[in-house]
């Protein structure tokens, strides 16, 4: 015996399927502005569901030269400390973005749960520092990676040794 869905049941079924998707894939937008931490805080697991590596918080006027690397908002930024910044997500996300000011060309790469690169973005300039960046560049360039199958981690690489870029308002 075959079961048929009525026209009324289809919207209910679709709604139920949408409800049962993992929370991270629902499109909830979270902005991380890195405020609320003192200068020189090593960022690791302070944000629930996120694990950072090679990341330090710098504050304008203290550890951050805000004349070259102005924050997009507030006074704090995340800075690459001793290598590329990696961020792992407890649940896959559909996209990752942020505002970047950099002294060297920048690459943003997104990886799925199998650690396969599924998305990437590169900076428009070699340097977009506020005072000494490339002609025509401006600080806080927006970069984004997206993948409908889910991104489990991102890596942001400037200078492989670190000390080359600031990230603000990660989304």
Backbone as a chain_set.jsonl record, in Angstrom:
{"seq": "XXXXXXXXXXXXXXXXXXXXXXXXXXXXXXXXXXXXXXXXXXXXXXXXXXXXXXXXXXXXXXXXXXXXXXXXXXXXXXXXXXXXXXXXXXXXXXXXXXXXXXXXXXXXXXXXXXXXXXXXXXXXXXXXXXXXXXXXXXXXXXXXXXXXXXXXXXXXXXXXXXXXXXXXXXX", "coords": {"N": [[0.839, -1.175, 0.0], [0.623, 2.196, -0.896], [1.607, 5.29, 0.479], [0.317, 8.509, 0.4], [1.126, 11.94, 0.4], [-0.731, 14.651, 1.489], [-1.522, 17.896, 0.142], [-1.585, 19.603, 2.251], [0.017, 18.371, 4.157], [2.612, 18.494, 3.188], [3.871, 21.13, 3.633], [4.103, 20.932, 6.406], [5.818, 18.75, 6.708], [8.128, 19.736, 5.433], [8.697, 21.89, 7.143], [9.236, 20.476, 9.51], [11.545, 19.052, 8.748], [13.309, 21.205, 8.333], [13.444, 22.178, 10.914], [14.776, 20.138, 12.209], [17.376, 20.23, 11.275], [20.915, 20.607, 11.952], [21.782, 22.999, 14.443], [23.893, 24.829, 13.873], [23.869, 24.946, 11.13], [21.676, 26.399, 10.457], [21.881, 29.017, 9.786], [22.252, 30.944, 11.67], [23.626, 33.981, 12.715], [26.592, 35.008, 14.123], [28.536, 37.465, 15.563], [31.842, 38.05, 16.261], [33.609, 40.206, 18.089], [35.886, 40.478, 19.551], [36.126, 42.053, 21.77], [36.317, 42.889, 25.308], [38.415, 41.444, 26.354], [41.606, 41.594, 27.94], [44.555, 43.298, 26.678], [46.956, 41.318, 24.954], [45.911, 38.811, 25.56], [45.913, 35.366, 25.132], [44.114, 33.727, 22.791], [42.042, 30.962, 22.919], [39.916, 28.847, 23.777], [37.928, 30.543, 24.659], [35.56, 31.453, 23.51], [32.523, 29.845, 23.341], [32.201, 26.775, 21.595], [34.106, 27.317, 19.709], [37.506, 26.926, 18.74], [40.533, 28.415, 18.91], [43.772, 28.817, 17.43], [47.156, 29.969, 17.575], [46.567, 32.674, 18.109], [46.261, 35.936, 19.33], [44.94, 38.502, 21.378], [44.972, 41.895, 20.678], [45.093, 45.273, 21.754], [44.076, 48.507, 20.781], [46.338, 51.202, 21.014], [47.755, 49.999, 23.01], [49.014, 47.125, 22.756], [48.582, 47.092, 20.073], [49.332, 48.681, 17.047], [47.436, 51.005, 16.151], [47.441, 52.901, 14.182], [48.452, 51.821, 11.847], [47.09, 49.394, 11.784], [44.116, 49.672, 12.133], [41.323, 48.917, 14.24], [38.25, 47.419, 13.066], [35.932, 47.77, 14.483], [35.315, 48.909, 17.821], [38.054, 48.409, 20.155], [39.702, 46.187, 20.227], [41.438, 43.523, 18.467], [41.933, 40.37, 16.787], [45.049, 38.801, 16.412], [47.581, 37.354, 14.38], [49.619, 35.091, 15.91], [52.674, 33.847, 16.068], [52.231, 32.167, 13.87], [49.914, 30.955, 11.291], [46.457, 31.758, 11.87], [44.163, 29.464, 13.139], [40.845, 28.315, 13.257], [38.604, 26.237, 14.75], [35.39, 24.788, 14.498], [32.842, 23.687, 16.655], [30.452, 22.735, 15.681], [29.638, 22.389, 12.249], [29.73, 25.276, 10.082], [28.014, 27.457, 7.777], [29.262, 29.611, 6.571], [32.133, 31.787, 6.882], [33.503, 34.858, 7.847], [35.298, 37.995, 7.901], [36.934, 41.088, 8.874], [39.898, 42.24, 7.626], [43.168, 43.474, 8.153], [46.308, 43.765, 6.789], [49.842, 43.011, 6.433], [51.064, 41.464, 4.589], [50.287, 39.416, 1.7], [47.157, 37.715, 2.03], [45.519, 34.653, 2.833], [42.482, 32.996, 3.128], [41.161, 30.03, 4.139], [38.718, 27.465, 3.997], [37.699, 24.437, 5.564], [36.299, 21.144, 5.388], [34.77, 18.547, 7.477], [36.419, 16.389, 6.977], [38.85, 17.513, 6.716], [39.385, 18.552, 4.214], [40.055, 21.049, 1.88], [37.518, 23.278, 1.099], [36.735, 25.777, 0.379], [38.014, 29.017, -0.486], [39.601, 32.222, -0.129], [41.322, 35.138, -1.209], [43.394, 37.949, -0.398], [42.951, 41.253, -1.733], [45.114, 42.863, -2.123], [48.712, 43.217, -1.68], [49.405, 44.373, 0.666], [47.438, 46.088, 3.005], [47.783, 48.008, 4.92], [47.069, 50.858, 6.941], [48.663, 53.253, 6.77], [50.962, 52.6, 5.273], [50.244, 50.806, 3.305], [49.486, 49.174, 0.118], [49.035, 51.226, -2.788], [45.836, 52.495, -3.268], [44.62, 50.659, -1.622], [42.659, 49.921, 1.326], [42.353, 49.742, 4.892], [40.959, 46.955, 6.779], [39.742, 44.964, 5.019], [37.095, 43.082, 3.719], [36.727, 39.636, 3.843], [35.515, 36.436, 2.849], [34.459, 33.019, 3.204], [32.45, 30.36, 1.986], [30.446, 27.401, 2.188], [28.084, 25.123, 1.299], [27.951, 22.531, 2.251], [29.045, 22.609, 4.757], [31.444, 24.057, 6.89], [34.113, 23.121, 8.833], [36.444, 24.074, 9.911], [38.652, 26.912, 9.714], [41.529, 28.402, 8.214], [43.754, 31.062, 8.432], [46.138, 32.676, 6.686], [48.934, 34.668, 6.59], [51.96, 35.917, 6.883], [53.894, 33.036, 7.297], [55.166, 32.771, 9.757], [53.72, 34.326, 11.457], [52.485, 37.437, 12.982], [51.48, 39.269, 11.092], [48.882, 40.152, 10.403], [45.651, 41.569, 11.24], [42.489, 40.66, 12.549], [39.096, 41.454, 12.667], [35.727, 41.649, 13.886], [34.708, 38.985, 13.225], [32.527, 36.77, 11.572]], "CA": [[0.0, 0.0, 0.0], [1.388, 3.432, -0.977], [1.118, 6.415, 1.26], [0.418, 9.782, -0.306], [1.063, 13.122, 1.247], [-1.663, 15.659, 1.005], [-0.93, 19.214, -0.059], [-1.465, 20.218, 3.582], [1.068, 17.707, 4.914], [3.924, 18.843, 2.655], [4.503, 22.225, 4.386], [4.432, 20.455, 7.752], [7.0, 17.907, 6.561], [9.256, 20.622, 5.149], [8.978, 22.602, 8.388], [9.851, 19.533, 10.433], [12.91, 18.81, 8.293], [14.099, 22.403, 8.611], [13.629, 22.256, 12.366], [15.687, 19.093, 12.661], [18.746, 20.476, 10.827], [21.79, 21.039, 13.035], [21.654, 24.419, 14.759], [24.918, 25.631, 13.206], [23.577, 25.086, 9.711], [20.431, 27.154, 10.297], [22.146, 30.352, 9.299], [22.383, 31.888, 12.769], [24.8, 34.814, 12.534], [27.249, 35.419, 15.357], [29.66, 38.362, 15.312], [32.854, 38.036, 17.316], [34.335, 41.471, 17.941], [37.098, 40.34, 20.35], [36.127, 43.004, 22.889], [36.139, 42.289, 26.626], [39.628, 40.76, 26.779], [42.744, 42.505, 28.062], [45.619, 43.203, 25.691], [47.878, 40.184, 25.025], [45.246, 37.563, 25.913], [46.025, 34.287, 24.158], [42.757, 33.242, 22.526], [41.983, 29.518, 22.669], [38.535, 28.335, 23.844], [37.095, 31.489, 25.409], [34.254, 31.526, 22.861], [31.953, 28.49, 23.291], [32.035, 26.174, 20.284], [35.216, 27.699, 18.84], [38.855, 26.715, 19.255], [41.5, 29.224, 18.168], [45.193, 28.576, 17.653], [48.048, 31.042, 17.105], [45.768, 33.899, 18.132], [46.416, 36.797, 20.492], [44.138, 39.725, 21.349], [45.726, 43.138, 20.842], [44.24, 46.427, 22.018], [44.553, 49.775, 20.221], [47.019, 52.07, 21.955], [48.57, 49.211, 23.955], [49.826, 46.201, 21.969], [48.242, 47.234, 18.657], [49.596, 49.943, 16.372], [46.148, 51.293, 15.503], [47.627, 53.793, 13.047], [48.621, 50.94, 10.693], [46.129, 48.288, 11.867], [42.966, 50.158, 12.901], [40.209, 47.968, 14.387], [37.029, 47.715, 12.318], [35.027, 48.286, 15.514], [35.876, 48.788, 19.167], [39.492, 48.64, 20.331], [40.444, 44.924, 20.176], [41.47, 42.693, 17.269], [42.687, 39.125, 16.887], [46.293, 38.964, 15.664], [48.266, 36.066, 14.18], [50.693, 34.985, 16.888], [53.578, 32.706, 15.835], [51.796, 31.312, 12.772], [48.555, 31.209, 10.793], [45.339, 31.542, 12.796], [43.209, 28.401, 12.812], [39.635, 28.315, 14.081], [37.802, 25.024, 14.577], [34.009, 24.97, 14.933], [32.278, 22.47, 17.252], [29.453, 22.323, 14.691], [29.95, 23.045, 10.974], [29.071, 26.537, 9.744], [27.834, 27.657, 6.338], [30.224, 30.594, 6.078], [32.981, 32.497, 7.834], [34.0, 36.094, 7.26], [35.875, 38.95, 8.831], [37.577, 42.278, 8.333], [41.318, 41.973, 7.766], [44.193, 44.439, 7.793], [47.431, 42.853, 6.651], [51.117, 43.511, 5.929], [51.458, 40.533, 3.532], [49.099, 38.801, 1.098], [46.405, 36.903, 2.987], [44.676, 33.588, 2.307], [41.481, 32.446, 4.037], [40.772, 28.721, 3.615], [37.725, 26.734, 4.774], [37.863, 22.992, 5.468], [35.17, 20.343, 5.875], [35.089, 17.66, 8.589], [37.493, 15.486, 6.557], [40.028, 18.375, 6.544], [39.566, 18.857, 2.798], [39.748, 22.449, 1.597], [36.279, 23.373, 0.324], [36.508, 27.174, 0.005], [39.148, 29.884, -0.187], [39.552, 33.618, -0.562], [42.626, 35.789, -1.072], [43.334, 39.401, -0.262], [43.005, 42.008, -2.99], [46.383, 43.586, -2.201], [49.833, 42.619, -0.944], [49.342, 44.996, 1.985], [46.428, 47.151, 3.099], [48.012, 48.782, 6.133], [46.461, 52.186, 6.801], [49.61, 54.287, 6.367], [51.999, 52.158, 4.342], [49.727, 49.758, 2.428], [49.524, 49.383, -1.329], [48.255, 52.323, -3.35], [44.454, 52.124, -3.561], [44.074, 49.759, -0.604], [42.162, 50.487, 2.578], [42.352, 48.719, 5.934], [39.729, 46.223, 7.081], [39.165, 44.328, 3.838], [36.157, 41.998, 4.031], [36.957, 38.366, 3.165], [34.52, 35.444, 3.264], [34.38, 31.708, 2.569], [31.157, 29.706, 2.197], [30.307, 26.063, 1.626], [26.776, 24.608, 1.706], [28.128, 21.257, 2.949], [29.516, 22.878, 6.108], [32.864, 24.327, 7.147], [34.46, 22.681, 10.192], [37.55, 24.896, 10.39], [39.257, 27.851, 8.774], [42.906, 28.804, 8.475], [44.036, 32.373, 7.862], [47.584, 32.706, 6.568], [49.681, 35.789, 6.041], [53.324, 35.429, 7.056], [53.839, 31.74, 7.975], [55.676, 32.915, 11.116], [52.81, 35.167, 12.236], [52.79, 38.852, 13.116], [51.28, 39.965, 9.818], [47.541, 40.652, 10.119], [44.641, 41.719, 12.295], [41.133, 40.245, 12.21], [38.065, 42.033, 13.534], [34.321, 41.341, 13.575], [34.54, 37.696, 12.547], [31.125, 36.364, 11.537]], "C": [[0.889, 1.245, 0.0], [0.732, 4.501, -0.139], [1.32, 7.678, 0.444], [0.343, 10.912, 0.705], [0.07, 14.101, 0.649], [-0.923, 16.981, 0.84], [-0.742, 19.921, 1.275], [-0.307, 19.621, 4.367], [2.462, 18.126, 4.449], [4.563, 20.021, 3.401], [4.892, 21.799, 5.797], [5.697, 19.614, 7.707], [8.243, 18.763, 6.308], [9.654, 21.38, 6.412], [9.676, 21.706, 9.402], [11.299, 19.249, 10.037], [13.818, 20.014, 8.554], [14.398, 22.534, 10.097], [14.689, 21.273, 12.844], [17.119, 19.262, 12.156], [19.605, 20.85, 12.022], [21.707, 22.548, 13.21], [22.651, 25.269, 13.979], [24.617, 25.833, 11.729], [22.276, 25.836, 9.454], [20.661, 28.557, 9.785], [22.187, 31.388, 10.408], [23.68, 32.67, 12.572], [25.321, 35.264, 13.887], [28.435, 36.282, 14.968], [30.578, 38.323, 16.524], [33.714, 39.274, 17.126], [35.607, 41.532, 18.784], [37.206, 41.364, 21.474], [35.99, 42.232, 24.213], [37.335, 41.491, 27.126], [40.735, 41.783, 26.952], [43.769, 42.267, 26.957], [46.521, 42.011, 25.999], [47.243, 38.892, 25.538], [45.455, 36.561, 24.788], [44.63, 33.692, 23.999], [42.804, 31.76, 22.172], [40.518, 29.078, 22.623], [37.607, 29.276, 24.604], [35.702, 31.668, 24.802], [33.694, 30.111, 22.734], [31.774, 28.009, 21.845], [33.143, 26.492, 19.296], [36.542, 27.39, 19.519], [39.822, 27.458, 18.334], [42.908, 28.703, 18.431], [45.983, 29.705, 17.002], [47.349, 32.395, 17.08], [45.983, 34.646, 19.443], [45.518, 38.017, 20.302], [45.058, 40.911, 21.558], [44.736, 44.295, 20.932], [44.886, 47.688, 21.46], [45.184, 50.623, 21.317], [47.846, 51.324, 22.988], [49.48, 48.3, 23.122], [49.623, 46.349, 20.473], [48.598, 48.618, 18.15], [48.347, 50.28, 15.545], [46.271, 52.271, 14.335], [47.808, 52.986, 11.756], [47.526, 49.883, 10.616], [44.888, 48.73, 12.654], [41.887, 49.083, 13.035], [39.026, 48.389, 13.519], [35.987, 48.294, 13.25], [35.714, 48.122, 16.863], [37.364, 49.063, 19.205], [40.328, 47.37, 20.209], [40.366, 44.271, 18.805], [42.119, 41.368, 17.647], [43.889, 39.27, 15.963], [46.968, 37.608, 15.537], [49.555, 36.038, 15.001], [51.492, 33.71, 16.639], [53.125, 31.753, 14.74], [50.411, 31.668, 12.307], [47.512, 30.973, 11.891], [44.494, 30.393, 12.261], [42.044, 28.502, 13.782], [38.858, 27.056, 13.742], [36.426, 25.272, 15.174], [33.473, 23.652, 15.483], [31.197, 21.882, 16.351], [29.762, 23.051, 13.395], [29.121, 24.317, 10.763], [28.948, 26.65, 8.23], [28.839, 28.628, 5.754], [31.024, 31.176, 7.234], [33.478, 33.737, 7.128], [34.61, 36.968, 8.339], [36.474, 40.12, 8.081], [39.061, 42.187, 8.669], [42.158, 43.171, 7.334], [45.507, 43.673, 7.848], [48.66, 43.537, 6.051], [51.649, 42.65, 4.791], [50.189, 39.952, 2.914], [48.48, 37.775, 2.045], [45.585, 35.86, 2.252], [43.776, 33.082, 3.421], [41.003, 31.145, 3.414], [39.789, 28.055, 4.562], [37.856, 25.242, 4.506], [36.629, 22.284, 5.999], [35.653, 19.422, 6.998], [36.207, 16.677, 8.257], [38.808, 16.242, 6.327], [40.385, 18.615, 5.077], [39.202, 20.32, 2.571], [38.542, 22.52, 0.671], [35.974, 24.8, -0.12], [37.771, 27.971, 0.31], [38.89, 31.288, -0.727], [40.942, 34.206, -0.35], [42.443, 37.301, -1.029], [43.499, 40.067, -1.626], [44.352, 42.68, -3.203], [47.482, 42.789, -1.512], [49.861, 43.141, 0.481], [48.246, 46.052, 1.956], [46.559, 47.913, 4.415], [47.562, 50.224, 5.895], [47.419, 53.248, 6.281], [50.56, 53.845, 5.267], [51.549, 51.035, 3.416], [49.821, 50.125, 0.966], [48.621, 50.541, -1.742], [46.853, 51.815, -3.72], [43.822, 51.196, -2.536], [43.531, 50.553, 0.585], [42.176, 49.385, 3.631], [40.977, 48.059, 6.07], [39.009, 45.721, 5.83], [38.283, 43.16, 4.278], [36.498, 40.779, 3.186], [35.984, 37.336, 3.72], [34.731, 34.137, 2.504], [33.038, 31.104, 2.937], [31.192, 28.324, 1.565], [29.024, 25.454, 2.18], [26.876, 23.298, 2.474], [28.665, 21.403, 4.364], [31.023, 23.019, 6.2], [33.132, 23.976, 8.605], [35.625, 23.467, 10.78], [37.988, 25.856, 9.289], [40.702, 28.088, 9.202], [43.137, 30.11, 7.733], [45.549, 32.543, 7.872], [48.048, 33.995, 5.913], [51.127, 35.342, 6.014], [53.261, 34.101, 7.805], [54.341, 31.781, 9.415], [54.789, 33.753, 12.015], [53.229, 36.624, 12.23], [52.484, 39.689, 11.899], [49.874, 40.482, 9.561], [46.682, 40.741, 11.372], [43.288, 41.331, 11.726], [40.177, 40.909, 13.184], [36.7, 41.647, 13.01], [34.182, 40.101, 12.719], [33.075, 37.295, 12.653], [31.022, 34.917, 11.12]], "O": [[1.811, 1.341, 0.81], [-0.491, 4.612, -0.053], [2.386, 7.885, -0.136], [-0.379, 10.856, 1.701], [0.052, 14.334, -0.559], [0.183, 17.148, 1.353], [0.159, 20.748, 1.418], [0.298, 20.321, 5.179], [3.402, 18.113, 5.244], [5.73, 19.912, 3.778], [5.904, 22.259, 6.325], [6.561, 19.748, 8.575], [9.291, 18.53, 6.909], [10.843, 21.493, 6.711], [10.608, 22.141, 10.078], [12.181, 19.209, 10.894], [14.97, 19.847, 8.953], [15.489, 22.954, 10.482], [15.42, 21.561, 13.792], [17.999, 18.508, 12.569], [19.084, 21.361, 13.014], [21.576, 23.287, 12.234], [22.286, 26.33, 13.472], [25.076, 26.81, 11.138], [21.825, 25.893, 8.311], [19.708, 29.225, 9.384], [22.16, 32.587, 10.131], [24.723, 32.077, 12.293], [24.585, 35.83, 14.695], [29.251, 35.881, 14.138], [30.149, 38.536, 17.659], [34.451, 39.392, 16.147], [36.33, 42.528, 18.739], [38.274, 41.522, 22.066], [35.594, 41.066, 24.222], [37.279, 40.917, 28.213], [40.804, 42.747, 26.189], [43.841, 41.183, 26.377], [46.814, 41.728, 27.161], [47.961, 37.966, 25.914], [45.203, 36.868, 23.623], [44.04, 33.21, 24.966], [43.51, 31.351, 21.249], [39.945, 28.95, 21.541], [36.592, 28.832, 25.14], [34.759, 32.003, 25.52], [34.311, 29.261, 22.093], [31.265, 28.735, 20.992], [33.13, 25.999, 18.168], [36.684, 27.569, 20.728], [39.915, 27.168, 17.142], [43.203, 28.21, 19.519], [45.549, 30.311, 16.022], [47.519, 33.171, 16.14], [45.898, 34.066, 20.526], [45.358, 38.504, 19.183], [45.838, 40.934, 22.51], [43.691, 44.298, 20.281], [46.082, 47.917, 21.637], [44.635, 50.748, 22.412], [48.566, 51.949, 23.766], [50.61, 48.68, 22.817], [50.394, 45.803, 19.684], [48.211, 49.62, 18.751], [48.231, 49.882, 14.385], [45.317, 52.454, 13.578], [47.368, 53.417, 10.69], [47.082, 49.515, 9.528], [44.638, 48.207, 13.74], [41.566, 48.407, 12.058], [38.825, 49.578, 13.268], [35.241, 49.197, 12.873], [36.599, 47.28, 17.014], [37.885, 49.84, 18.405], [41.55, 47.458, 20.098], [39.387, 44.427, 18.076], [42.768, 41.253, 18.686], [43.767, 39.801, 14.859], [46.935, 36.803, 16.468], [50.454, 36.855, 14.805], [51.033, 32.615, 16.965], [53.602, 30.62, 14.691], [49.784, 32.577, 12.852], [47.675, 30.092, 12.735], [44.155, 30.354, 11.078], [42.23, 28.742, 14.975], [38.495, 26.833, 12.588], [36.305, 25.893, 16.23], [33.63, 22.609, 14.848], [31.048, 20.662, 16.272], [30.119, 24.228, 13.432], [27.976, 24.416, 11.204], [29.695, 26.009, 7.491], [29.231, 28.505, 4.594], [30.642, 31.069, 8.399], [33.836, 33.688, 5.95], [34.456, 36.712, 9.533], [36.52, 40.152, 6.851], [39.441, 42.073, 9.834], [41.903, 43.796, 6.304], [45.794, 43.004, 8.84], [48.554, 44.492, 5.282], [52.583, 43.052, 4.097], [49.127, 39.991, 3.535], [49.183, 37.065, 2.763], [45.023, 36.13, 1.19], [44.24, 32.777, 4.52], [40.496, 31.142, 2.292], [39.984, 28.068, 5.777], [38.093, 24.824, 3.373], [35.987, 22.754, 6.938], [36.806, 19.505, 7.421], [36.876, 16.179, 9.162], [39.767, 15.676, 5.803], [41.546, 18.851, 4.742], [38.151, 20.776, 3.023], [38.53, 21.91, -0.398], [35.055, 25.016, -0.91], [38.508, 27.65, 1.243], [38.088, 31.502, -1.636], [41.653, 33.82, 0.578], [41.472, 37.847, -1.553], [44.106, 39.511, -2.541], [44.701, 43.031, -4.33], [47.206, 41.798, -0.836], [50.288, 42.44, 1.398], [48.136, 46.818, 0.999], [45.569, 48.403, 4.959], [47.665, 50.74, 4.782], [47.039, 54.062, 5.439], [50.926, 54.651, 4.411], [52.386, 50.375, 2.801], [50.19, 51.245, 0.614], [47.586, 50.797, -1.126], [46.722, 50.806, -4.414], [42.613, 50.967, -2.574], [43.904, 51.705, 0.807], [42.026, 48.21, 3.293], [39.978, 48.547, 5.543], [37.832, 46.012, 5.611], [38.686, 42.349, 5.112], [36.555, 40.866, 1.959], [35.662, 37.352, 4.909], [35.123, 34.132, 1.337], [32.539, 31.298, 4.045], [31.861, 28.096, 0.558], [28.888, 25.287, 3.392], [25.989, 22.977, 3.265], [28.734, 20.419, 5.099], [31.776, 22.208, 5.661], [32.457, 24.476, 9.505], [35.784, 23.526, 11.999], [37.73, 25.64, 8.105], [41.048, 27.99, 10.379], [42.77, 30.254, 6.567], [46.171, 32.555, 8.934], [47.604, 34.355, 4.823], [51.495, 34.483, 5.213], [52.631, 34.035, 8.86], [53.982, 30.918, 10.215], [55.064, 33.884, 13.208], [54.195, 37.006, 11.569], [53.134, 40.708, 11.669], [49.673, 41.199, 8.581], [46.936, 40.1, 12.392], [42.975, 41.631, 10.574], [40.423, 40.925, 14.39], [36.538, 41.354, 11.826], [33.614, 40.145, 11.628], [32.454, 37.461, 13.703], [29.919, 34.377, 11.028]]}, "num_chains": 1, "name": "protein.A"}
